[in-house]
Amino acid sequence: MDLSRNLHDETEKPGQPFPLDTQMIIRDRYEFAAELAKGKSLLEIGCGAGLGLEYLAKSAKSLNAAEYSDENIAALQKRFADKISIEQCDAHDMPYPDGRFDLIIALAMIYYLDIDRFLAEAARVLGDNGQLFFCTSNKDVPGFCPAPFTTGYFTIPELRRRLEASGFRVRFYGAFAAPGGPYWKRRLRGVIKDGLKIVVTHLPGGARLWRKLRQSRQGESFPLPGSIENMAASPHPRILLPSDRRNHDYRVIYVVARKNGS
């Protein structure tokens, strides 16, 4: 399996068609990241196509970007040249000294990693007052579908245990409420959806057909803008969530973790 090519294929890129809801999610995560980045030395690990780099640079004291995919790195270097420091690296083995950054962000990408190795490496690279910020899809929302090539998703309590074991204190926020009314209705539809997915994906060419069916249900799509400011903004606030229970109501989970002893 060519992991570099697969990650490139899954990267959200300017010009690709996406529903406005997807644009809102992308913009919201970078707006949250920019709030945390004010005046800080920042590393975005797994920056993909660099959608948020120019936006983050307006808030951060300094900005480094790191990416694994060969194809993404070539596009990033062509787009940003000498304007932003870009390195190719593995998130499990970062080429930075201990305590180098105030803030590390990892947006919509931790489910491609060995999370425990990544958390240990993030803790090493963060300074004494360092924070780690990442977002992930919520596997506990009924009808959740994992993305291709992912290594795993975690509940809120599972994430809390792993972060605490790696030396972090953590807060969780929910965003983008799951549509469809009360939980039991969403759960019933999720069971039906899961059964339909099993049937469709076992047909010849089923994986591609399932992706088309999902896209058709998301409504009209629009080309993804190249800048965060030009993407549709979310009208909904983020909600602080309990860290000791699973959540079934928000599609996106934000994690803000600070090193212990800082």
VOGU-3710 file (C-alpha; in Angstrom, 3 decimals, decimal comma):
1> mdlsrnlhde> 0,000/0,000/0,000  1,360/3,429/-0,979  0,514/5,397/2,174  1,866/8,648/0,756  -0,402/8,475/-2,296  -3,399/7,336/-0,239  -3,045/10,261/2,168  -2,708/12,646/-0,746  -5,902/11,257/-2,286  -7,761/11,816/1,018
11> tekpgqpfpl> -6,459/15,389/1,443  -8,991/18,210/1,109  -7,719/20,466/-1,679  -8,774/23,857/-3,083  -11,171/23,518/-5,994  -12,559/20,136/-4,975  -16,362/20,002/-4,657  -17,669/19,833/-1,087  -21,001/20,657/0,589  -21,122/23,944/2,489
21> dtqmiirdry> -21,268/21,910/5,692  -17,777/20,579/4,996  -16,496/24,103/4,359  -17,943/25,170/7,726  -16,176/22,317/9,510  -12,818/23,151/7,917  -13,160/26,855/8,696  -14,303/26,258/12,271  -11,347/24,056/13,178  -8,880/26,625/11,856
31> efaaelakgk> -10,666/29,464/13,619  -10,372/27,547/16,901  -6,713/26,819/16,198  -6,009/30,482/15,430  -7,569/31,515/18,748  -5,146/29,221/20,583  -2,168/30,258/18,429  -2,111/33,969/19,243  1,484/34,997/19,985  2,754/31,406/20,125
41> slleigcgag> 5,324/29,322/18,291  3,126/26,936/16,334  3,564/23,631/14,520  0,831/22,251/12,305  1,532/18,568/11,866  -0,217/16,905/8,931  -1,037/20,191/7,214  -2,248/18,475/4,019  -2,747/21,011/1,240  -1,972/23,906/3,576
51> lgleylaksa> -5,506/25,290/3,582  -5,019/27,092/6,893  -1,344/28,056/6,849  -1,721/31,658/5,717  -4,624/32,113/8,132  -2,638/30,701/11,083  0,404/32,815/10,223  -1,625/35,951/10,988  -2,032/34,862/14,640  1,065/32,847/15,526
61> kslnaaeysd> 4,401/34,312/16,579  6,073/31,741/14,341  4,757/28,918/12,184  6,196/25,608/11,050  4,278/23,127/8,922  4,961/19,405/8,594  3,460/16,828/6,250  4,070/13,156/5,449  2,823/12,745/1,870  5,398/13,235/-0,907
71> eniaalqkrf> 2,712/14,565/-3,227  1,408/17,043/-0,660  4,929/18,243/0,140  5,627/18,973/-3,533  2,408/21,004/-3,805  3,107/22,860/-0,542  6,617/23,835/-1,564  5,352/25,070/-4,918  2,557/27,087/-3,324  4,391/28,625/-0,364
81> adkisieqcd> 8,046/28,589/-1,489  10,001/30,467/1,214  6,986/32,126/2,878  6,392/29,320/5,418  8,817/26,767/6,865  7,664/23,360/5,611  9,257/20,027/6,529  8,483/16,492/5,495  8,269/14,207/8,482  6,501/11,364/10,249
91> ahdmpypdgr> 4,277/12,532/13,130  5,697/9,679/15,223  9,282/10,971/14,824  9,409/14,756/14,453  12,703/16,446/13,464  12,477/19,092/16,196  14,326/19,542/19,496  12,700/19,033/22,886  10,460/21,906/23,944  10,559/23,624/20,560
101> fdliialami> 6,890/24,720/20,298  4,201/26,388/22,408  1,375/24,786/20,431  0,979/21,770/18,138  -2,172/21,361/16,069  -3,211/18,185/14,257  -6,483/18,686/12,423  -8,563/15,777/11,128  -5,585/13,435/10,955  -4,919/11,626/14,259
111> yyldidrfla> -6,964/8,637/13,088  -4,181/7,871/10,586  -1,610/7,557/13,406  -0,473/5,313/16,228  -1,979/7,706/18,745  0,183/6,741/21,745  3,415/7,221/19,799  2,157/10,544/18,488  1,145/11,814/21,943  4,546/10,907/23,386
121> eaarvlgdng> 6,309/12,729/20,554  4,026/15,764/20,857  4,762/15,964/24,590  8,492/15,880/23,850  8,378/18,666/21,270  6,118/20,939/23,345  7,579/23,407/25,837  6,745/23,647/29,536  3,587/25,627/28,858  2,740/23,679/25,740
131> qlffctsnkd> -0,636/22,767/24,339  -1,783/20,145/21,871  -4,937/20,818/19,849  -6,598/18,319/17,557  -10,006/17,398/16,216  -11,533/14,081/15,315  -14,778/12,680/13,988  -17,031/11,324/16,722  -17,356/7,560/16,353  -20,292/7,533/18,807
141> vpgfcpapft> -22,637/9,443/16,509  -25,142/6,958/15,012  -24,352/6,194/11,387  -20,662/7,151/11,732  -18,506/5,923/8,842  -14,702/5,681/9,220  -12,571/7,260/6,519  -10,410/5,026/4,296  -6,895/4,081/5,477  -7,525/5,091/9,105
151> tgyftipelr> -5,984/3,265/12,076  -8,772/3,859/14,602  -11,148/6,269/16,306  -11,609/6,810/20,032  -14,406/7,795/22,408  -13,983/10,816/24,684  -13,149/8,687/27,776  -10,625/6,673/25,737  -8,943/9,862/24,535  -8,851/11,273/28,053
161> rrleasgfrv> -7,134/8,145/29,426  -4,532/8,127/26,664  -3,820/11,844/26,993  -3,508/11,662/30,771  -1,170/8,682/30,437  0,995/10,818/28,130  1,173/13,671/30,635  -1,641/15,982/29,503  -4,642/17,636/31,133  -7,488/17,827/28,672
171> rfygafaapg> -10,745/19,571/27,765  -13,223/18,431/25,111  -15,582/20,486/22,968  -18,369/19,371/20,659  -19,300/21,033/17,378  -21,767/20,420/14,555  -24,738/18,724/16,153  -25,852/15,473/14,550  -29,122/16,048/12,655  -32,191/13,869/12,904
181> gpywkrrlrg> -33,975/14,463/16,192  -33,731/12,346/19,377  -30,992/9,784/19,879  -33,212/6,710/19,413  -34,282/7,884/15,955  -30,704/8,629/14,943  -29,642/5,250/16,310  -32,302/3,416/14,289  -31,285/5,215/11,101  -27,656/4,436/11,891
191> vikdglkivv> -28,392/0,707/12,130  -30,217/0,803/8,782  -27,365/2,800/7,233  -24,755/0,338/8,540  -26,679/-2,578/7,082  -27,022/-0,845/3,721  -23,294/-0,074/3,689  -22,430/-3,744/4,243  -24,627/-4,788/1,323  -23,419/-2,078/-1,079
201> thlpggarlw> -19,696/-2,378/-0,327  -19,770/-6,126/-1,017  -20,918/-5,499/-4,572  -18,371/-5,147/-7,413  -17,188/-1,537/-7,261  -19,217/-1,135/-4,078  -16,798/1,106/-2,205  -16,917/3,726/-4,949  -20,698/3,393/-5,225  -21,095/3,883/-1,468
211> rklrqsrqge> -19,016/7,058/-1,586  -21,208/8,434/-4,386  -24,362/7,597/-2,428  -23,023/9,413/0,626  -22,098/12,471/-1,435  -25,524/12,576/-3,058  -27,176/12,682/0,373  -25,040/15,652/1,453  -26,685/18,004/-1,024  -25,211/20,457/-3,498
221> sfplpgsien> -21,428/20,814/-3,570  -19,268/23,847/-4,263  -15,550/24,247/-5,068  -13,498/24,493/-1,874  -11,964/27,992/-1,589  -8,213/28,305/-1,197  -8,465/30,543/1,886  -10,214/30,045/5,208  -11,864/33,480/5,129  -13,694/32,588/1,901
231> maasphpril> -15,208/29,396/3,301  -18,721/29,314/4,752  -18,754/30,095/8,480  -20,538/28,004/11,084  -23,415/29,773/12,868  -23,217/27,419/15,866  -21,062/27,681/19,019  -18,734/24,981/20,310  -19,935/23,237/23,466  -17,752/22,180/26,406
241> lpsdrrnhdy> -18,287/18,440/26,969  -17,836/16,179/30,014  -14,632/14,162/29,781  -15,964/11,101/31,625  -18,708/10,021/29,249  -19,279/9,216/25,619  -21,097/11,745/23,465  -23,666/10,862/20,799  -24,745/14,348/19,751  -21,808/16,178/18,099
251> rviyvvarkn> -20,099/15,057/14,913  -16,805/16,840/15,611  -14,829/16,542/18,848  -12,165/19,155/19,640  -9,401/18,309/22,083  -7,388/20,969/23,941  -4,633/19,341/26,009  -1,959/20,988/28,183  1,165/19,342/29,541  1,071/18,485/33,240
261> gs> 3,307/20,566/35,441  3,091/23,605/33,138
//
